[in-house]
Amino acid sequence: MGFYVTQRMIRQFARPVCFQLSVRYFSVTDRQNTRLAEVGKLELPKAQGTYETGQLFLHRVFGYRGVILFPWLARVYDRDLPAQSKNGQQAEAITAAPAAAASGETPPNASKEVQKKTHTFYQVLIDQRDCPYIRAQTEAVTFLGNQESSRSLYAIPGLDYVAHEDILPYSSGEQHPLQHELFDKFLAHQPDKDPPFVAQDTLRAWQKKNHPWLELSDVHKETTEGIRVTVIPFYMGCRETPAASVYWWRYCIRLENLGELSVQ
């Protein structure tokens, strides 16, 4: 059974809004049928604070369903925003930077120095039913084997990093609203809690054990000719060889076309 999520532009969140999932399935005779099934109710996105473990959400860009495991506080280096001078004279340039970035222009009075700011990202699980329909890599986390001499790479499917502004929270009355092999191992359903899914000891132990290669610390952003590039580097470790030391890194790269023309 296959399905896809159709996103609608949501301009106001004055009250909870029902959204629907369009499910496409095929019979033995290949006759196509379509029905709409309610998934849950959208909630007001948080402008302040962070989301709790167990919060269900829709990804604002990729449209997949997911659940938040825990947050990361990252340093974001945005080269589209000039460094603000001590006397604040470049405040106007900072305000004008997003519009200039969208057109591919260099922001006025841009400084070569890149100032960092802290921003919240989340480690999340992706609903495995949505993975075939996501226009993005769904194996964002890879790591080296435990043996010092091993160069084997392992991946955890359906584990992603999501920026705070890309979270569209929703609630569901289902005890198992998400399909992922780690969902029941990491989260327990407690209907009296908000959100009604809480971290189990296995999630806390897993986070502590794998913290070195899971941690998201730095994010780099820059726009060139209307293409917004976001790069998140991860240090995976070092492997010693008789000749040299080999350092391993992985990169999550996101490309966004901010212009009106298609690019390849």
KABELKA-V549641 format. One record per residue. PHI is phi in degrees with one decimal (999 if undefined). OMEGA is omega as a letter, one per 40 degrees, with the letter a starting at -180 (none if undefined). Layout:
phi:PHI omega:OMEGA
phi:PHI omega:OMEGA
//
This chain:
phi:999 omega:i
phi:-112.7 omega:i
phi:-158.1 omega:i
phi:-143.8 omega:i
phi:-105.2 omega:i
phi:-102.9 omega:a
phi:-89.5 omega:i
phi:-114.6 omega:i
phi:-70.6 omega:a
phi:-107.1 omega:a
phi:-95.7 omega:a
phi:-135.4 omega:i
phi:-123.9 omega:a
phi:-67.5 omega:i
phi:-150.2 omega:i
phi:-57.3 omega:a
phi:-120.7 omega:i
phi:-76.9 omega:i
phi:-122.2 omega:a
phi:-126.4 omega:i
phi:-108.7 omega:i
phi:-88.2 omega:a
phi:-105.7 omega:i
phi:-112.3 omega:i
phi:-137.0 omega:a
phi:-126.4 omega:i
phi:-87.1 omega:a
phi:-63.2 omega:a
phi:-88.3 omega:i
phi:64.8 omega:i
phi:-79.7 omega:a
phi:-90.7 omega:i
phi:-127.9 omega:a
phi:-134.4 omega:i
phi:-141.3 omega:i
phi:-107.3 omega:i
phi:-125.5 omega:i
phi:-70.5 omega:i
phi:-99.7 omega:a
phi:174.7 omega:a
phi:-118.9 omega:i
phi:-66.6 omega:i
phi:-114.8 omega:a
phi:-70.2 omega:i
phi:-61.6 omega:a
phi:-85.2 omega:i
phi:-83.7 omega:i
phi:-126.5 omega:i
phi:79.6 omega:a
phi:-121.4 omega:i
phi:-81.7 omega:a
phi:-87.2 omega:i
phi:-56.6 omega:i
phi:94.2 omega:i
phi:-73.1 omega:i
phi:-79.9 omega:a
phi:-157.2 omega:i
phi:-106.2 omega:i
phi:-75.7 omega:a
phi:-61.7 omega:a
phi:-96.8 omega:a
phi:-90.9 omega:i
phi:78.6 omega:a
phi:-80.2 omega:i
phi:-87.2 omega:a
phi:-155.1 omega:i
phi:-138.6 omega:a
phi:-82.2 omega:i
phi:-95.2 omega:i
phi:-166.1 omega:a
phi:-92.5 omega:i
phi:-125.6 omega:i
phi:-105.8 omega:a
phi:-108.4 omega:i
phi:-90.7 omega:a
phi:-106.1 omega:i
phi:-109.0 omega:a
phi:-104.4 omega:a
phi:-77.6 omega:i
phi:-82.2 omega:a
phi:-107.8 omega:a
phi:-70.3 omega:i
phi:-67.3 omega:a
phi:-80.2 omega:a
phi:-72.4 omega:a
phi:-62.7 omega:a
phi:-90.7 omega:i
phi:75.9 omega:a
phi:-71.2 omega:a
phi:-97.7 omega:i
phi:-60.6 omega:i
phi:-65.6 omega:i
phi:-65.3 omega:i
phi:-65.2 omega:i
phi:-65.3 omega:a
phi:-82.6 omega:a
phi:-61.4 omega:a
phi:-59.0 omega:i
phi:-66.4 omega:i
phi:-67.0 omega:i
phi:-64.5 omega:a
phi:-64.7 omega:a
phi:-91.8 omega:i
phi:84.0 omega:a
phi:-89.5 omega:i
phi:-82.3 omega:a
phi:-57.8 omega:a
phi:-64.5 omega:i
phi:56.7 omega:a
phi:-67.4 omega:i
phi:-95.9 omega:i
phi:-71.7 omega:i
phi:-74.1 omega:a
phi:-105.7 omega:i
phi:-85.1 omega:i
phi:-98.7 omega:i
phi:-138.1 omega:i
phi:-89.1 omega:a
phi:-148.8 omega:a
phi:-90.3 omega:i
phi:-120.3 omega:a
phi:-127.9 omega:i
phi:-84.2 omega:a
phi:-134.8 omega:i
phi:-101.7 omega:i
phi:-99.9 omega:i
phi:-61.8 omega:a
phi:-64.5 omega:i
phi:-69.0 omega:a
phi:-92.1 omega:a
phi:-55.1 omega:a
phi:-65.3 omega:a
phi:-113.6 omega:i
phi:-95.5 omega:i
phi:-85.3 omega:a
phi:-161.5 omega:i
phi:-70.4 omega:a
phi:-99.3 omega:i
phi:-117.4 omega:a
phi:-74.3 omega:a
phi:-116.6 omega:i
phi:-129.5 omega:a
phi:-152.9 omega:i
phi:-82.7 omega:i
phi:-66.6 omega:a
phi:-73.4 omega:a
phi:-70.8 omega:a
phi:-61.9 omega:a
phi:-91.3 omega:a
phi:-79.1 omega:i
phi:-113.6 omega:i
phi:-70.6 omega:i
phi:-107.2 omega:i
phi:-121.9 omega:a
phi:-129.5 omega:i
phi:-109.9 omega:a
phi:-64.5 omega:i
phi:75.7 omega:i
phi:-115.0 omega:a
phi:-139.0 omega:i
phi:-116.6 omega:a
phi:-130.7 omega:i
phi:-71.1 omega:a
phi:-56.0 omega:a
phi:-72.7 omega:i
phi:-92.7 omega:i
phi:-91.0 omega:i
phi:-112.0 omega:a
phi:-71.2 omega:i
phi:-147.1 omega:i
phi:-117.9 omega:a
phi:-143.7 omega:i
phi:-87.2 omega:a
phi:-79.4 omega:i
phi:-78.0 omega:i
phi:-130.5 omega:a
phi:-77.6 omega:a
phi:-127.4 omega:i
phi:-106.3 omega:i
phi:-157.7 omega:a
phi:-62.9 omega:a
phi:-94.0 omega:a
phi:-59.6 omega:a
phi:-72.4 omega:i
phi:-76.6 omega:a
phi:-96.3 omega:a
phi:-126.5 omega:i
phi:-119.7 omega:a
phi:-82.0 omega:i
phi:-132.8 omega:a
phi:-61.8 omega:a
phi:-85.0 omega:i
phi:-98.9 omega:i
phi:-134.7 omega:e
phi:-70.4 omega:a
phi:-80.7 omega:i
phi:-128.8 omega:a
phi:-118.6 omega:a
phi:-69.8 omega:i
phi:-92.5 omega:i
phi:-60.7 omega:a
phi:-64.0 omega:i
phi:-67.9 omega:a
phi:-64.2 omega:i
phi:-67.5 omega:i
phi:-65.1 omega:i
phi:-63.8 omega:a
phi:-66.4 omega:a
phi:-67.5 omega:a
phi:-102.6 omega:a
phi:-53.1 omega:a
phi:-58.1 omega:a
phi:-99.5 omega:i
phi:-90.1 omega:a
phi:-58.8 omega:i
phi:-102.0 omega:a
phi:-117.3 omega:a
phi:-125.0 omega:i
phi:-131.7 omega:a
phi:-118.9 omega:a
phi:-132.8 omega:i
phi:-162.0 omega:i
phi:-114.3 omega:i
phi:-131.2 omega:i
phi:52.3 omega:i
phi:81.2 omega:i
phi:-107.9 omega:a
phi:-89.5 omega:a
phi:-113.4 omega:i
phi:-118.2 omega:a
phi:-124.6 omega:i
phi:-120.8 omega:i
phi:-89.4 omega:i
phi:-132.6 omega:i
phi:-85.0 omega:a
phi:-99.1 omega:i
phi:134.1 omega:a
phi:-126.2 omega:i
phi:-123.8 omega:a
phi:-87.6 omega:i
phi:-124.9 omega:i
phi:-57.8 omega:a
phi:-91.6 omega:a
phi:-165.8 omega:i
phi:-97.0 omega:a
phi:-110.1 omega:a
phi:-101.1 omega:a
phi:-110.8 omega:i
phi:-132.9 omega:i
phi:-127.6 omega:a
phi:-133.6 omega:i
phi:-100.9 omega:a
phi:-121.8 omega:i
phi:-122.7 omega:i
phi:-112.3 omega:i
phi:-127.4 omega:i
phi:-88.6 omega:a
phi:-89.4 omega:a
phi:-95.2 omega:a
phi:-95.6 omega:a
phi:-93.4 omega:i
phi:-74.3 omega:i
phi:-131.6 omega:i
phi:-128.2 omega:none
//
